[in-house]
């Protein structure tokens, strides 16, 4: 892990640029929040920022992540909060602002749950009290909600050092947070304890745990079946392996991209402007 101070500048920039990028250049007031069914009691909301997982049933609402504070009114409208009440629980998959800035609003009424490193990093960023996780855990935690067990599983040193995946065991859905970047090459926050090889190990761990028919909600992009996540994993493994070989020869990211370490994957994964191939390759180098 590199010094935490690197994350102070990097994380706000990441959250702001990513949020703007995912809005596709539209003014915020034009950003629509849309709800997408996945399976069982689980759906997710898209808007501006990370995907918001939703569990809805007899016990009420539970959400996973909450985008930006400015999106709260639209998220509440999509959730039907006026009639159903505020979410009882809010699980944060990690500390980045495009997943936690909404805590400033939702944290006033919802019990915020996250890995202990999320609370530590939000404290470092001087987040307001309502944004801070009230319940934290080190390795794993279960919530029993809407007729099923939700297993919160910590994946160390992956996208960040505080990542949680949320497994809705009855619905057979996993919210992957930013371990799964379905839009393109992933952003790995090495400055906040992230590591490409830890990311790979975390995805492998999840795939080994869950049944074959499980569906996966990414931090950004569309929910997929197991084959979609496996395709993403195969890309991570192949590119990181090539980068490791070229790094042993002393090459830098520019030389590696010129040599074609990502070329056969760029058509599928190389079109998300925030993480061009060179940036992803550099994150692999930084993870070695």
N, C-alpha and C positions, 0 to 999 in steps of 0.2 A: 504494500500500500504506500502511495506517495503522500507527502504532507497534506493534511486536510485543507490548508490554506489555498491550495490550487483550486479547490472546488468553489470557493467563495465567488470568484469571477466567472468560472466556467458554467456553473449550474444556472444562475439567472439568465445568462446569455443563451444557453441551450433551451431553457424553457420558453423564453420570449421568441427566439427565432423559430423554434419548432412549432410553437402555437400559431405564429403568423403563417408559417409554411403550410400547416395543415388546414388553415382557413382559405388556402389557395388565393391569397391576395384580396379576398373580399373584405369589406368593412365588417366590423364585429357585429353590428346590428343586423346584418344580413345572414349571419351564420345560423343555420338551422340545426336543431337537435333532433336526431332521428333515433327511434328505438328499433332494435333488431332482435327477434326471437332467436334463441339458440337451442335449448332443450330443457325439459322439465320446468322448474321454477325460475330459470335463469334467462336473462336477456342482457343486452348492453346498449348504451347510449353513445352515439357519436356526435361531435360538435366541434369544439376548438380545444385541442389538447388530447390527453390520453383517453382511451375507451373506458367508459364507466360501467362496470359490471353491476347487475341488479338482481337481487333475489326478492321475489314478491310472493306472498302467500298468507296463510292464516295468522302468522306471527307479525306480519307487517313487512316493512321495507328494510333491506340491508343493501348498501352500495359499496363498491370497490373503486376507489379513487373518485376525484370530483373536479377535474379540469381546473379552470381558472375561476377566481371569485366572481368576475363579471358575467360568467355563464350561469351562475346559480339560479336566477329566476327562470331561465329556459329549461334548465335541468329539473327544477321543481315542477314546472308545468308538465314536462314529459313524464315525470314520476307520479303525477297526480297527488302531490303533497297536500294540496288544499283539502282534498277529501279523505286521503288515507293517513295523513300525518307525516311528520318528518321521518327519515330513516332512523331506526334505532341504533344501528351500527354503521360505522364507516371504516373500512379497511384500506390502508394505504399500502400499495405495493412497493414503493420506495419514496425518496424524499423530493424528487424533482418537482418544480413548481407547476408544470403542466399536468401533474397528477395530484398535487396537494394544495395548490393555492386556494382552491375552493373550501379548504378546511376553515378558512376565516369566516365563512358563512355557515357551512354545515356543522362545524365543530361546536357551535352554540347549542345545538339540540341533539346531536348524535354522539355516541361514544366512539372515540377514535382509537383504532387498534392498528399496531404496526410493529415491525421489528425494532428492537432497542436502539439500533444505529440510526433509524429514521428520526426518533425523538432527539438523539444527540445532534444530528446534523441540523434539524430544524431549530434547535436551541442555539447552535452556532450561528445560524442565519438570523437570529433574533425574531423568530416567528412569534406572533401574538399567542397568548395562553390558549385560546380556543382552537388553535391549529395543532397543538401538540398532542401526540398520542397519550391517552390516559391508561390504556392497557398495552404493555409491551411484552415481548417474549424473546428468548434467545435462540431456540432451535425449532420449536413447533408448538402449535396451539390449535385446539378444536373449538368451534362454535356450533351449537345445535340450534338450527333455525329453519323455519318453514318445512319441517318434516325431514330434514336431512342433516348429516354432519358436514360441516365445512372445515376442511383441514388446511390450516395456514402453515406453509412449509418454507423455511428459510433456505435460500440458495446463496451460500457465501461467495463473495468475490466474483460476481457475474456482471450484470449491468452496473451495479454499484456494490457497496458492502452491506446494504440493508434490504435486499430484495426478498419479497414474499410472493409465492404463487398461491392461489386460492383454489382448492379442489372442492367443488360441489359434488360430493360423492354419490348422492342419490340421482341428481340430474345428469351426472357424467359429463361435467363441464369443468375446465380449468381456466381461470383467468391467469395469464402468464405475466402480466405487467410487461415491462420492456425487455424481458428475456426473449420475447418474440416480437420482432419488428417486421411485420408481414409486408410492409410497403417497399422495403429495399434493404440495402446493407445496414446493419445495426449501428447505433451510436453506443459506444462502450465508454463509460465515464471512469477512465483509469485514475483520474485525479481524486475520485471519491471511492477508491477501492475496487473499481470494476476490473475485469480481466476477461479477455476473449476465451481463454481456455477454461476458466471457471464458468463462463456462460455455456460453453459446450457441455461441460460436466453436469450443469444444472438441468439442461434440457434432456440429456440422457437419463438422468435420475427420474425426472417426471415421466418420461415415456415408459420407463421400467415399472413405475408404480401403478399407472392407470390402465383401465381396460381398453381393448382395441377400439371400441366404438366411441370413445371420449372425443368431445369437441373442444377446441382451444380458442379462447379469446386473446388476441394479441394486445400489446399496449397501444399499437397504432396499426390500422388496417382492418381487414375483414376476418371474422372468425372462420376457422377451417377445421377439417377433419385431421386425423392422425397423419395422413399422407402429406398434407400441407406443411405440418410442422417438421416431418421427417425430411422433406425437400429443403427446408430452411437449414436444418441441422447438417445435411450433407454438404451444402454450400460452405457453412462455417468450418467444417472439418477439412474440406479440400483446400480452401484458400489459406487457412491458418497453417496447414501442413506445408504448403508451397512457400509461404512467407518464411517459415522457420528454416527451410532449406536454403533459401536465398540469403537470409540474414547471416547464416553461417559463412557465407562468402563475402560478407561485409557490405552488401548492397543496401541502399536506402529505399524509401517508399517509391520515389520517382522512378528509380531503375527497375524496381520490381513490377510496377504497373506497365512500364514500357516492355518488360520481358513477358508480359501477358499472364501474370499470376491470377488475375480475375477475369480475363477476357471471355472465357466460355460461360461465365455467370452474369456478365454485365447486362445482357439483354433482359434478363428477368429481374435482377436486383440492383442494377446500376442507374436507375432513372430517378431516384429520390435525391433531389439536389442537395439536401442538408448533409447527406453522407455519401459523397462521391467515392469511387473506388480507392483513390489515394488515401482518403481519410480513414477508411476502414482498414486498409493495409497498415497505416501508421499505428492504429490502435492495436493491431496484432503485434507489431514490432514492440510497442510499449508494454505489451503483456508478457513478453518473453523474459 
